Amino acid sequence: MIDELRKSLIEAIEDDWVYFAELKTMIRDITGSADDLLRKAGEAAAQLVRNRAVVPGNLTKAEGFTPWLTSPDESAARIEQEVADLIANDTEPEMGDLCWFDLPNDAPESEEGPAATQ
């Protein structure tokens, strides 16, 4: 599943930044199951960040995407903790909650990727 998710996420990021909650939909589409999507999305996001496939950050009107200034391991741990807090509070993330994702600066981009369109 993680390889399919990575491919789907990278394709989506080439069009626009992706927010964390979108991972749940991607996982449901890949697996055909809606079971435990928040936990699965948190685990997958942490793995993809640790593997440097994507970079988490915040999105603001003034600055656009701003990557977190933490290491991949620290960023992944933050995602894991925030997802654990959401699960413990029985809260679902909405658009913009937790983080947004972009491709790393050294990732190959098409001419229509985020750098060209945003």
Jmol script that loads the backbone (N, CA, C; Angstrom):
load data "model"
ATOM      1  N   MET A   1       0.814  -1.198   0.000  1.00  0.00           N
ATOM      2  CA  MET A   1       0.000   0.000   0.000  1.00  0.00           C
ATOM      3  C   MET A   1       0.857   1.260   0.000  1.00  0.00           C
ATOM      4  N   ILE A   2       1.965   1.250   0.745  1.00  0.00           N
ATOM      5  CA  ILE A   2       2.761   2.468   0.893  1.00  0.00           C
ATOM      6  C   ILE A   2       3.323   2.945  -0.444  1.00  0.00           C
ATOM      7  N   ASP A   3       3.708   2.011  -1.315  1.00  0.00           N
ATOM      8  CA  ASP A   3       4.242   2.424  -2.617  1.00  0.00           C
ATOM      9  C   ASP A   3       3.169   3.071  -3.484  1.00  0.00           C
ATOM     10  N   GLU A   4       1.956   2.499  -3.462  1.00  0.00           N
ATOM     11  CA  GLU A   4       0.858   3.105  -4.203  1.00  0.00           C
ATOM     12  C   GLU A   4       0.499   4.471  -3.641  1.00  0.00           C
ATOM     13  N   LEU A   5       0.492   4.559  -2.313  1.00  0.00           N
ATOM     14  CA  LEU A   5       0.180   5.837  -1.673  1.00  0.00           C
ATOM     15  C   LEU A   5       1.228   6.876  -2.018  1.00  0.00           C
ATOM     16  N   ARG A   6       2.509   6.498  -1.962  1.00  0.00           N
ATOM     17  CA  ARG A   6       3.578   7.437  -2.311  1.00  0.00           C
ATOM     18  C   ARG A   6       3.390   7.953  -3.732  1.00  0.00           C
ATOM     19  N   LYS A   7       3.090   7.067  -4.650  1.00  0.00           N
ATOM     20  CA  LYS A   7       2.885   7.467  -6.048  1.00  0.00           C
ATOM     21  C   LYS A   7       1.692   8.414  -6.166  1.00  0.00           C
ATOM     22  N   SER A   8       0.573   8.077  -5.538  1.00  0.00           N
ATOM     23  CA  SER A   8      -0.620   8.931  -5.589  1.00  0.00           C
ATOM     24  C   SER A   8      -0.356  10.293  -4.964  1.00  0.00           C
ATOM     25  N   LEU A   9       0.335  10.285  -3.840  1.00  0.00           N
ATOM     26  CA  LEU A   9       0.625  11.536  -3.142  1.00  0.00           C
ATOM     27  C   LEU A   9       1.543  12.426  -3.972  1.00  0.00           C
ATOM     28  N   ILE A  10       2.577  11.862  -4.544  1.00  0.00           N
ATOM     29  CA  ILE A  10       3.502  12.644  -5.373  1.00  0.00           C
ATOM     30  C   ILE A  10       2.785  13.208  -6.596  1.00  0.00           C
ATOM     31  N   GLU A  11       1.931  12.400  -7.224  1.00  0.00           N
ATOM     32  CA  GLU A  11       1.163  12.892  -8.376  1.00  0.00           C
ATOM     33  C   GLU A  11       0.264  14.052  -7.967  1.00  0.00           C
ATOM     34  N   ALA A  12      -0.377  13.937  -6.806  1.00  0.00           N
ATOM     35  CA  ALA A  12      -1.253  15.010  -6.332  1.00  0.00           C
ATOM     36  C   ALA A  12      -0.455  16.274  -6.018  1.00  0.00           C
ATOM     37  N   ILE A  13       0.715  16.111  -5.399  1.00  0.00           N
ATOM     38  CA  ILE A  13       1.548  17.267  -5.044  1.00  0.00           C
ATOM     39  C   ILE A  13       2.053  17.976  -6.291  1.00  0.00           C
ATOM     40  N   GLU A  14       2.219  17.260  -7.384  1.00  0.00           N
ATOM     41  CA  GLU A  14       2.669  17.911  -8.613  1.00  0.00           C
ATOM     42  C   GLU A  14       1.632  18.919  -9.114  1.00  0.00           C
ATOM     43  N   ASP A  15       0.374  18.755  -8.699  1.00  0.00           N
ATOM     44  CA  ASP A  15      -0.681  19.712  -9.066  1.00  0.00           C
ATOM     45  C   ASP A  15      -0.835  20.807  -8.032  1.00  0.00           C
ATOM     46  N   ASP A  16      -0.703  20.457  -6.746  1.00  0.00           N
ATOM     47  CA  ASP A  16      -0.910  21.424  -5.668  1.00  0.00           C
ATOM     48  C   ASP A  16      -0.462  20.771  -4.364  1.00  0.00           C
ATOM     49  N   TRP A  17      -0.222  21.587  -3.352  1.00  0.00           N
ATOM     50  CA  TRP A  17       0.132  21.032  -2.053  1.00  0.00           C
ATOM     51  C   TRP A  17      -1.016  20.165  -1.551  1.00  0.00           C
ATOM     52  N   VAL A  18      -0.703  19.172  -0.752  1.00  0.00           N
ATOM     53  CA  VAL A  18      -1.702  18.224  -0.249  1.00  0.00           C
ATOM     54  C   VAL A  18      -1.778  18.347   1.265  1.00  0.00           C
ATOM     55  N   TYR A  19      -2.988  18.423   1.806  1.00  0.00           N
ATOM     56  CA  TYR A  19      -3.139  18.488   3.254  1.00  0.00           C
ATOM     57  C   TYR A  19      -3.318  17.079   3.821  1.00  0.00           C
ATOM     58  N   PHE A  20      -2.972  16.933   5.095  1.00  0.00           N
ATOM     59  CA  PHE A  20      -2.915  15.627   5.733  1.00  0.00           C
ATOM     60  C   PHE A  20      -4.190  14.802   5.547  1.00  0.00           C
ATOM     61  N   ALA A  21      -5.360  15.396   5.745  1.00  0.00           N
ATOM     62  CA  ALA A  21      -6.614  14.642   5.692  1.00  0.00           C
ATOM     63  C   ALA A  21      -6.857  14.002   4.324  1.00  0.00           C
ATOM     64  N   GLU A  22      -6.234  14.535   3.283  1.00  0.00           N
ATOM     65  CA  GLU A  22      -6.386  13.927   1.954  1.00  0.00           C
ATOM     66  C   GLU A  22      -5.796  12.523   1.901  1.00  0.00           C
ATOM     67  N   LEU A  23      -4.840  12.236   2.770  1.00  0.00           N
ATOM     68  CA  LEU A  23      -4.244  10.899   2.792  1.00  0.00           C
ATOM     69  C   LEU A  23      -5.283   9.838   3.122  1.00  0.00           C
ATOM     70  N   LYS A  24      -6.227  10.180   3.984  1.00  0.00           N
ATOM     71  CA  LYS A  24      -7.269   9.215   4.343  1.00  0.00           C
ATOM     72  C   LYS A  24      -8.052   8.776   3.109  1.00  0.00           C
ATOM     73  N   THR A  25      -8.403   9.728   2.254  1.00  0.00           N
ATOM     74  CA  THR A  25      -9.138   9.415   1.035  1.00  0.00           C
ATOM     75  C   THR A  25      -8.283   8.576   0.097  1.00  0.00           C
ATOM     76  N   MET A  26      -7.016   8.921  -0.029  1.00  0.00           N
ATOM     77  CA  MET A  26      -6.117   8.161  -0.893  1.00  0.00           C
ATOM     78  C   MET A  26      -5.996   6.713  -0.407  1.00  0.00           C
ATOM     79  N   ILE A  27      -5.854   6.535   0.901  1.00  0.00           N
ATOM     80  CA  ILE A  27      -5.731   5.185   1.457  1.00  0.00           C
ATOM     81  C   ILE A  27      -7.016   4.400   1.235  1.00  0.00           C
ATOM     82  N   ARG A  28      -8.163   5.029   1.452  1.00  0.00           N
ATOM     83  CA  ARG A  28      -9.443   4.356   1.213  1.00  0.00           C
ATOM     84  C   ARG A  28      -9.559   3.944  -0.247  1.00  0.00           C
ATOM     85  N   ASP A  29      -9.155   4.811  -1.164  1.00  0.00           N
ATOM     86  CA  ASP A  29      -9.216   4.485  -2.586  1.00  0.00           C
ATOM     87  C   ASP A  29      -8.285   3.328  -2.948  1.00  0.00           C
ATOM     88  N   ILE A  30      -7.123   3.275  -2.327  1.00  0.00           N
ATOM     89  CA  ILE A  30      -6.145   2.226  -2.617  1.00  0.00           C
ATOM     90  C   ILE A  30      -6.558   0.898  -2.015  1.00  0.00           C
ATOM     91  N   THR A  31      -7.001   0.919  -0.756  1.00  0.00           N
ATOM     92  CA  THR A  31      -7.293  -0.335  -0.047  1.00  0.00           C
ATOM     93  C   THR A  31      -8.732  -0.793  -0.198  1.00  0.00           C
ATOM     94  N   GLY A  32      -9.631   0.116  -0.533  1.00  0.00           N
ATOM     95  CA  GLY A  32     -11.041  -0.228  -0.607  1.00  0.00           C
ATOM     96  C   GLY A  32     -11.692  -0.357   0.760  1.00  0.00           C
ATOM     97  N   SER A  33     -10.975   0.058   1.804  1.00  0.00           N
ATOM     98  CA  SER A  33     -11.483  -0.056   3.164  1.00  0.00           C
ATOM     99  C   SER A  33     -11.473   1.297   3.859  1.00  0.00           C
ATOM    100  N   ALA A  34     -12.494   1.533   4.679  1.00  0.00           N
ATOM    101  CA  ALA A  34     -12.560   2.769   5.456  1.00  0.00           C
ATOM    102  C   ALA A  34     -12.194   2.520   6.909  1.00  0.00           C
ATOM    103  N   ASP A  35     -11.689   1.329   7.218  1.00  0.00           N
ATOM    104  CA  ASP A  35     -11.344   0.977   8.592  1.00  0.00           C
ATOM    105  C   ASP A  35     -10.060   1.661   9.037  1.00  0.00           C
ATOM    106  N   ASP A  36     -10.119   2.320  10.177  1.00  0.00           N
ATOM    107  CA  ASP A  36      -8.934   2.850  10.857  1.00  0.00           C
ATOM    108  C   ASP A  36      -8.099   3.790   9.981  1.00  0.00           C
ATOM    109  N   LEU A  37      -8.774   4.613   9.183  1.00  0.00           N
ATOM    110  CA  LEU A  37      -8.071   5.460   8.215  1.00  0.00           C
ATOM    111  C   LEU A  37      -7.144   6.484   8.859  1.00  0.00           C
ATOM    112  N   LEU A  38      -7.542   7.068   9.976  1.00  0.00           N
ATOM    113  CA  LEU A  38      -6.702   8.090  10.603  1.00  0.00           C
ATOM    114  C   LEU A  38      -5.382   7.491  11.076  1.00  0.00           C
ATOM    115  N   ARG A  39      -5.440   6.341  11.722  1.00  0.00           N
ATOM    116  CA  ARG A  39      -4.216   5.682  12.182  1.00  0.00           C
ATOM    117  C   ARG A  39      -3.328   5.312  10.983  1.00  0.00           C
ATOM    118  N   LYS A  40      -3.936   4.739   9.954  1.00  0.00           N
ATOM    119  CA  LYS A  40      -3.177   4.349   8.759  1.00  0.00           C
ATOM    120  C   LYS A  40      -2.551   5.568   8.081  1.00  0.00           C
ATOM    121  N   ALA A  41      -3.293   6.665   8.018  1.00  0.00           N
ATOM    122  CA  ALA A  41      -2.765   7.883   7.394  1.00  0.00           C
ATOM    123  C   ALA A  41      -1.593   8.431   8.202  1.00  0.00           C
ATOM    124  N   GLY A  42      -1.711   8.413   9.521  1.00  0.00           N
ATOM    125  CA  GLY A  42      -0.614   8.882  10.367  1.00  0.00           C
ATOM    126  C   GLY A  42       0.639   8.052  10.199  1.00  0.00           C
ATOM    127  N   GLU A  43       0.471   6.738  10.204  1.00  0.00           N
ATOM    128  CA  GLU A  43       1.625   5.847  10.033  1.00  0.00           C
ATOM    129  C   GLU A  43       2.263   6.030   8.660  1.00  0.00           C
ATOM    130  N   ALA A  44       1.432   6.117   7.629  1.00  0.00           N
ATOM    131  CA  ALA A  44       1.951   6.289   6.269  1.00  0.00           C
ATOM    132  C   ALA A  44       2.650   7.631   6.109  1.00  0.00           C
ATOM    133  N   ALA A  45       2.039   8.691   6.632  1.00  0.00           N
ATOM    134  CA  ALA A  45       2.650  10.018   6.535  1.00  0.00           C
ATOM    135  C   ALA A  45       3.999  10.036   7.229  1.00  0.00           C
ATOM    136  N   ALA A  46       4.071   9.464   8.415  1.00  0.00           N
ATOM    137  CA  ALA A  46       5.338   9.426   9.148  1.00  0.00           C
ATOM    138  C   ALA A  46       6.401   8.668   8.359  1.00  0.00           C
ATOM    139  N   GLN A  47       6.014   7.549   7.767  1.00  0.00           N
ATOM    140  CA  GLN A  47       6.973   6.767   6.989  1.00  0.00           C
ATOM    141  C   GLN A  47       7.447   7.536   5.759  1.00  0.00           C
ATOM    142  N   LEU A  48       6.533   8.176   5.053  1.00  0.00           N
ATOM    143  CA  LEU A  48       6.903   8.928   3.852  1.00  0.00           C
ATOM    144  C   LEU A  48       7.789  10.127   4.184  1.00  0.00           C
ATOM    145  N   VAL A  49       7.556  10.748   5.331  1.00  0.00           N
ATOM    146  CA  VAL A  49       8.405  11.864   5.765  1.00  0.00           C
ATOM    147  C   VAL A  49       9.780  11.347   6.160  1.00  0.00           C
ATOM    148  N   ARG A  50       9.834  10.259   6.925  1.00  0.00           N
ATOM    149  CA  ARG A  50      11.133   9.683   7.313  1.00  0.00           C
ATOM    150  C   ARG A  50      11.947   9.260   6.096  1.00  0.00           C
ATOM    151  N   ASN A  51      11.257   8.741   5.079  1.00  0.00           N
ATOM    152  CA  ASN A  51      11.937   8.299   3.851  1.00  0.00           C
ATOM    153  C   ASN A  51      12.236   9.453   2.900  1.00  0.00           C
ATOM    154  N   ARG A  52      11.855  10.672   3.307  1.00  0.00           N
ATOM    155  CA  ARG A  52      12.110  11.893   2.529  1.00  0.00           C
ATOM    156  C   ARG A  52      11.389  11.916   1.178  1.00  0.00           C
ATOM    157  N   ALA A  53      10.272  11.183   1.084  1.00  0.00           N
ATOM    158  CA  ALA A  53       9.466  11.216  -0.135  1.00  0.00           C
ATOM    159  C   ALA A  53       8.682  12.518  -0.212  1.00  0.00           C
ATOM    160  N   VAL A  54       8.290  13.043   0.973  1.00  0.00           N
ATOM    161  CA  VAL A  54       7.557  14.302   1.058  1.00  0.00           C
ATOM    162  C   VAL A  54       8.071  15.097   2.248  1.00  0.00           C
ATOM    163  N   VAL A  55       7.749  16.385   2.236  1.00  0.00           N
ATOM    164  CA  VAL A  55       8.151  17.302   3.298  1.00  0.00           C
ATOM    165  C   VAL A  55       6.883  17.897   3.913  1.00  0.00           C
ATOM    166  N   PRO A  56       6.723  17.827   5.241  1.00  0.00           N
ATOM    167  CA  PRO A  56       5.566  18.453   5.876  1.00  0.00           C
ATOM    168  C   PRO A  56       5.837  19.925   6.149  1.00  0.00           C
ATOM    169  N   GLY A  57       4.765  20.692   6.212  1.00  0.00           N
ATOM    170  CA  GLY A  57       4.918  22.103   6.522  1.00  0.00           C
ATOM    171  C   GLY A  57       3.571  22.751   6.771  1.00  0.00           C
ATOM    172  N   ASN A  58       3.589  24.060   6.857  1.00  0.00           N
ATOM    173  CA  ASN A  58       2.377  24.858   7.063  1.00  0.00           C
ATOM    174  C   ASN A  58       2.127  25.669   5.803  1.00  0.00           C
ATOM    175  N   LEU A  59       0.881  26.070   5.644  1.00  0.00           N
ATOM    176  CA  LEU A  59       0.497  26.864   4.488  1.00  0.00           C
ATOM    177  C   LEU A  59      -0.135  28.155   4.983  1.00  0.00           C
ATOM    178  N   THR A  60       0.402  29.289   4.504  1.00  0.00           N
ATOM    179  CA  THR A  60      -0.164  30.590   4.868  1.00  0.00           C
ATOM    180  C   THR A  60      -0.404  31.395   3.599  1.00  0.00           C
ATOM    181  N   LYS A  61      -1.323  32.335   3.676  1.00  0.00           N
ATOM    182  CA  LYS A  61      -1.592  33.198   2.519  1.00  0.00           C
ATOM    183  C   LYS A  61      -0.379  34.049   2.182  1.00  0.00           C
ATOM    184  N   ALA A  62       0.310  34.514   3.204  1.00  0.00           N
ATOM    185  CA  ALA A  62       1.434  35.425   2.982  1.00  0.00           C
ATOM    186  C   ALA A  62       2.657  34.718   2.416  1.00  0.00           C
ATOM    187  N   GLU A  63       2.948  33.522   2.913  1.00  0.00           N
ATOM    188  CA  GLU A  63       4.203  32.863   2.537  1.00  0.00           C
ATOM    189  C   GLU A  63       4.031  31.605   1.708  1.00  0.00           C
ATOM    190  N   GLY A  64       2.814  31.129   1.519  1.00  0.00           N
ATOM    191  CA  GLY A  64       2.610  29.871   0.818  1.00  0.00           C
ATOM    192  C   GLY A  64       3.069  28.710   1.683  1.00  0.00           C
ATOM    193  N   PHE A  65       3.652  27.705   1.076  1.00  0.00           N
ATOM    194  CA  PHE A  65       4.115  26.536   1.816  1.00  0.00           C
ATOM    195  C   PHE A  65       5.422  26.853   2.529  1.00  0.00           C
ATOM    196  N   THR A  66       5.453  26.575   3.827  1.00  0.00           N
ATOM    197  CA  THR A  66       6.666  26.759   4.630  1.00  0.00           C
ATOM    198  C   THR A  66       6.988  25.426   5.299  1.00  0.00           C
ATOM    199  N   PRO A  67       8.076  24.776   4.878  1.00  0.00           N
ATOM    200  CA  PRO A  67       8.403  23.473   5.479  1.00  0.00           C
ATOM    201  C   PRO A  67       8.758  23.610   6.958  1.00  0.00           C
ATOM    202  N   TRP A  68       8.446  22.561   7.706  1.00  0.00           N
ATOM    203  CA  TRP A  68       8.858  22.528   9.098  1.00  0.00           C
ATOM    204  C   TRP A  68      10.378  22.535   9.156  1.00  0.00           C
ATOM    205  N   LEU A  69      10.938  23.189  10.147  1.00  0.00           N
ATOM    206  CA  LEU A  69      12.388  23.306  10.283  1.00  0.00           C
ATOM    207  C   LEU A  69      12.987  22.193  11.130  1.00  0.00           C
ATOM    208  N   THR A  70      12.292  21.073  11.193  1.00  0.00           N
ATOM    209  CA  THR A  70      12.763  19.928  11.967  1.00  0.00           C
ATOM    210  C   THR A  70      13.270  18.846  11.025  1.00  0.00           C
ATOM    211  N   SER A  71      14.040  17.922  11.574  1.00  0.00           N
ATOM    212  CA  SER A  71      14.550  16.806  10.773  1.00  0.00           C
ATOM    213  C   SER A  71      13.390  15.900  10.354  1.00  0.00           C
ATOM    214  N   PRO A  72      13.607  15.050   9.361  1.00  0.00           N
ATOM    215  CA  PRO A  72      12.549  14.108   8.973  1.00  0.00           C
ATOM    216  C   PRO A  72      12.069  13.250  10.152  1.00  0.00           C
ATOM    217  N   ASP A  73      12.992  12.777  10.983  1.00  0.00           N
ATOM    218  CA  ASP A  73      12.592  11.969  12.141  1.00  0.00           C
ATOM    219  C   ASP A  73      11.768  12.777  13.132  1.00  0.00           C
ATOM    220  N   GLU A  74      12.178  14.014  13.390  1.00  0.00           N
ATOM    221  CA  GLU A  74      11.422  14.874  14.312  1.00  0.00           C
ATOM    222  C   GLU A  74      10.052  15.230  13.727  1.00  0.00           C
ATOM    223  N   SER A  75      10.008  15.489  12.431  1.00  0.00           N
ATOM    224  CA  SER A  75       8.737  15.812  11.776  1.00  0.00           C
ATOM    225  C   SER A  75       7.799  14.606  11.814  1.00  0.00           C
ATOM    226  N   ALA A  76       8.334  13.412  11.547  1.00  0.00           N
ATOM    227  CA  ALA A  76       7.520  12.202  11.583  1.00  0.00           C
ATOM    228  C   ALA A  76       6.986  11.949  12.993  1.00  0.00           C
ATOM    229  N   ALA A  77       7.825  12.162  13.996  1.00  0.00           N
ATOM    230  CA  ALA A  77       7.390  11.984  15.384  1.00  0.00           C
ATOM    231  C   ALA A  77       6.288  12.978  15.734  1.00  0.00           C
ATOM    232  N   ARG A  78       6.397  14.191  15.233  1.00  0.00           N
ATOM    233  CA  ARG A  78       5.356  15.209  15.472  1.00  0.00           C
ATOM    234  C   ARG A  78       4.033  14.770  14.849  1.00  0.00           C
ATOM    235  N   ILE A  79       4.087  14.257  13.627  1.00  0.00           N
ATOM    236  CA  ILE A  79       2.883  13.757  12.963  1.00  0.00           C
ATOM    237  C   ILE A  79       2.279  12.615  13.771  1.00  0.00           C
ATOM    238  N   GLU A  80       3.110  11.676  14.196  1.00  0.00           N
ATOM    239  CA  GLU A  80       2.620  10.549  14.988  1.00  0.00           C
ATOM    240  C   GLU A  80       1.949  11.025  16.275  1.00  0.00           C
ATOM    241  N   GLN A  81       2.546  11.992  16.950  1.00  0.00           N
ATOM    242  CA  GLN A  81       1.979  12.496  18.197  1.00  0.00           C
ATOM    243  C   GLN A  81       0.661  13.222  17.954  1.00  0.00           C
ATOM    244  N   GLU A  82       0.623  14.055  16.920  1.00  0.00           N
ATOM    245  CA  GLU A  82      -0.603  14.795  16.642  1.00  0.00           C
ATOM    246  C   GLU A  82      -1.734  13.860  16.210  1.00  0.00           C
ATOM    247  N   VAL A  83      -1.408  12.809  15.469  1.00  0.00           N
ATOM    248  CA  VAL A  83      -2.433  11.824  15.095  1.00  0.00           C
ATOM    249  C   VAL A  83      -2.899  11.071  16.331  1.00  0.00           C
ATOM    250  N   ALA A  84      -1.979  10.697  17.211  1.00  0.00           N
ATOM    251  CA  ALA A  84      -2.361  10.024  18.456  1.00  0.00           C
ATOM    252  C   ALA A  84      -3.294  10.913  19.276  1.00  0.00           C
ATOM    253  N   ASP A  85      -3.012  12.210  19.326  1.00  0.00           N
ATOM    254  CA  ASP A  85      -3.883  13.153  20.045  1.00  0.00           C
ATOM    255  C   ASP A  85      -5.266  13.223  19.399  1.00  0.00           C
ATOM    256  N   LEU A  86      -5.323  13.255  18.072  1.00  0.00           N
ATOM    257  CA  LEU A  86      -6.614  13.282  17.379  1.00  0.00           C
ATOM    258  C   LEU A  86      -7.416  12.020  17.689  1.00  0.00           C
ATOM    259  N   ILE A  87      -6.742  10.867  17.639  1.00  0.00           N
ATOM    260  CA  ILE A  87      -7.423   9.597  17.929  1.00  0.00           C
ATOM    261  C   ILE A  87      -7.911   9.579  19.375  1.00  0.00           C
ATOM    262  N   ALA A  88      -7.065  10.010  20.303  1.00  0.00           N
ATOM    263  CA  ALA A  88      -7.436  10.017  21.725  1.00  0.00           C
ATOM    264  C   ALA A  88      -8.625  10.933  21.993  1.00  0.00           C
ATOM    265  N   ASN A  89      -8.728  12.019  21.239  1.00  0.00           N
ATOM    266  CA  ASN A  89      -9.825  12.972  21.413  1.00  0.00           C
ATOM    267  C   ASN A  89     -11.008  12.685  20.489  1.00  0.00           C
ATOM    268  N   ASP A  90     -10.910  11.575  19.744  1.00  0.00           N
ATOM    269  CA  ASP A  90     -11.965  11.184  18.799  1.00  0.00           C
ATOM    270  C   ASP A  90     -12.313  12.335  17.860  1.00  0.00           C
ATOM    271  N   THR A  91     -11.260  12.958  17.310  1.00  0.00           N
ATOM    272  CA  THR A  91     -11.390  14.108  16.415  1.00  0.00           C
ATOM    273  C   THR A  91     -10.833  13.747  15.046  1.00  0.00           C
ATOM    274  N   GLU A  92     -11.528  14.168  14.016  1.00  0.00           N
ATOM    275  CA  GLU A  92     -11.060  13.951  12.651  1.00  0.00           C
ATOM    276  C   GLU A  92     -10.411  15.227  12.125  1.00  0.00           C
ATOM    277  N   PRO A  93      -9.282  15.105  11.432  1.00  0.00           N
ATOM    278  CA  PRO A  93      -8.651  16.302  10.873  1.00  0.00           C
ATOM    279  C   PRO A  93      -9.449  16.835   9.690  1.00  0.00           C
ATOM    280  N   GLU A  94      -9.415  18.139   9.555  1.00  0.00           N
ATOM    281  CA  GLU A  94     -10.077  18.797   8.435  1.00  0.00           C
ATOM    282  C   GLU A  94      -9.013  19.437   7.551  1.00  0.00           C
ATOM    283  N   MET A  95      -9.450  20.102   6.518  1.00  0.00           N
ATOM    284  CA  MET A  95      -8.518  20.747   5.592  1.00  0.00           C
ATOM    285  C   MET A  95      -7.612  21.705   6.350  1.00  0.00           C
ATOM    286  N   GLY A  96      -6.318  21.500   6.189  1.00  0.00           N
ATOM    287  CA  GLY A  96      -5.332  22.372   6.814  1.00  0.00           C
ATOM    288  C   GLY A  96      -4.875  21.933   8.186  1.00  0.00           C
ATOM    289  N   ASP A  97      -5.590  20.984   8.820  1.00  0.00           N
ATOM    290  CA  ASP A  97      -5.165  20.507  10.136  1.00  0.00           C
ATOM    291  C   ASP A  97      -3.915  19.642  10.018  1.00  0.00           C
ATOM    292  N   LEU A  98      -3.107  19.666  11.011  1.00  0.00           N
ATOM    293  CA  LEU A  98      -1.898  18.878  11.189  1.00  0.00           C
ATOM    294  C   LEU A  98      -0.761  19.404  10.319  1.00  0.00           C
ATOM    295  N   CYS A  99      -0.853  19.216   8.997  1.00  0.00           N
ATOM    296  CA  CYS A  99       0.211  19.717   8.117  1.00  0.00           C
ATOM    297  C   CYS A  99      -0.225  19.633   6.665  1.00  0.00           C
ATOM    298  N   TRP A 100       0.599  20.213   5.827  1.00  0.00           N
ATOM    299  CA  TRP A 100       0.500  20.111   4.381  1.00  0.00           C
ATOM    300  C   TRP A 100       1.755  19.401   3.898  1.00  0.00           C
ATOM    301  N   PHE A 101       1.724  18.870   2.687  1.00  0.00           N
ATOM    302  CA  PHE A 101       2.885  18.178   2.137  1.00  0.00           C
ATOM    303  C   PHE A 101       3.309  18.797   0.817  1.00  0.00           C
ATOM    304  N   ASP A 102       4.622  18.805   0.614  1.00  0.00           N
ATOM    305  CA  ASP A 102       5.223  19.223  -0.640  1.00  0.00           C
ATOM    306  C   ASP A 102       6.329  18.221  -0.955  1.00  0.00           C
ATOM    307  N   LEU A 103       6.869  18.314  -2.154  1.00  0.00           N
ATOM    308  CA  LEU A 103       8.008  17.478  -2.517  1.00  0.00           C
ATOM    309  C   LEU A 103       9.281  18.103  -1.972  1.00  0.00           C
ATOM    310  N   PRO A 104      10.278  17.290  -1.665  1.00  0.00           N
ATOM    311  CA  PRO A 104      11.562  17.851  -1.232  1.00  0.00           C
ATOM    312  C   PRO A 104      12.164  18.704  -2.344  1.00  0.00           C
ATOM    313  N   ASN A 105      12.989  19.658  -1.964  1.00  0.00           N
ATOM    314  CA  ASN A 105      13.616  20.548  -2.955  1.00  0.00           C
ATOM    315  C   ASN A 105      14.419  19.804  -3.997  1.00  0.00           C
ATOM    316  N   ASP A 106      14.987  18.656  -3.631  1.00  0.00           N
ATOM    317  CA  ASP A 106      15.829  17.924  -4.575  1.00  0.00           C
ATOM    318  C   ASP A 106      15.046  16.889  -5.389  1.00  0.00           C
ATOM    319  N   ALA A 107      13.705  16.862  -5.256  1.00  0.00           N
ATOM    320  CA  ALA A 107      12.887  15.926  -6.027  1.00  0.00           C
ATOM    321  C   ALA A 107      12.748  16.432  -7.453  1.00  0.00           C
ATOM    322  N   PRO A 108      12.786  15.526  -8.430  1.00  0.00           N
ATOM    323  CA  PRO A 108      12.559  15.965  -9.818  1.00  0.00           C
ATOM    324  C   PRO A 108      11.126  16.422  -9.976  1.00  0.00           C
ATOM    325  N   GLU A 109      10.934  17.529 -10.692  1.00  0.00           N
ATOM    326  CA  GLU A 109       9.597  18.070 -10.901  1.00  0.00           C
ATOM    327  C   GLU A 109       9.347  18.238 -12.391  1.00  0.00           C
ATOM    328  N   SER A 110       8.097  18.071 -12.749  1.00  0.00           N
ATOM    329  CA  SER A 110       7.704  18.358 -14.124  1.00  0.00           C
ATOM    330  C   SER A 110       7.571  19.880 -14.256  1.00  0.00           C
ATOM    331  N   GLU A 111       7.419  20.345 -15.476  1.00  0.00           N
ATOM    332  CA  GLU A 111       7.262  21.786 -15.681  1.00  0.00           C
ATOM    333  C   GLU A 111       5.996  22.303 -15.056  1.00  0.00           C
ATOM    334  N   GLU A 112       5.020  21.418 -14.827  1.00  0.00           N
ATOM    335  CA  GLU A 112       3.774  21.851 -14.230  1.00  0.00           C
ATOM    336  C   GLU A 112       3.722  21.537 -12.744  1.00  0.00           C
ATOM    337  N   GLY A 113       4.830  21.202 -12.108  1.00  0.00           N
ATOM    338  CA  GLY A 113       4.861  20.875 -10.683  1.00  0.00           C
ATOM    339  C   GLY A 113       4.637  22.090  -9.808  1.00  0.00           C
ATOM    340  N   PRO A 114       4.623  21.910  -8.491  1.00  0.00           N
ATOM    341  CA  PRO A 114       4.300  22.996  -7.563  1.00  0.00           C
ATOM    342  C   PRO A 114       5.166  24.239  -7.752  1.00  0.00           C
ATOM    343  N   ALA A 115       6.445  24.080  -8.021  1.00  0.00           N
ATOM    344  CA  ALA A 115       7.314  25.239  -8.137  1.00  0.00           C
ATOM    345  C   ALA A 115       6.928  26.120  -9.324  1.00  0.00           C
ATOM    346  N   ALA A 116       6.422  25.480 -10.378  1.00  0.00           N
ATOM    347  CA  ALA A 116       6.080  26.239 -11.571  1.00  0.00           C
ATOM    348  C   ALA A 116       4.710  26.899 -11.479  1.00  0.00           C
ATOM    349  N   THR A 117       3.792  26.306 -10.677  1.00  0.00           N
ATOM    350  CA  THR A 117       2.421  26.805 -10.684  1.00  0.00           C
ATOM    351  C   THR A 117       2.035  27.569  -9.447  1.00  0.00           C
ATOM    352  N   GLN A 118       2.857  27.586  -8.425  1.00  0.00           N
ATOM    353  CA  GLN A 118       2.402  28.202  -7.182  1.00  0.00           C
ATOM    354  C   GLN A 118       3.183  29.426  -6.843  1.00  0.00           C
TER     355      GLN A 118
END
end "model"
wireframe off; spacefill off
backbone 0.3
color backbone group
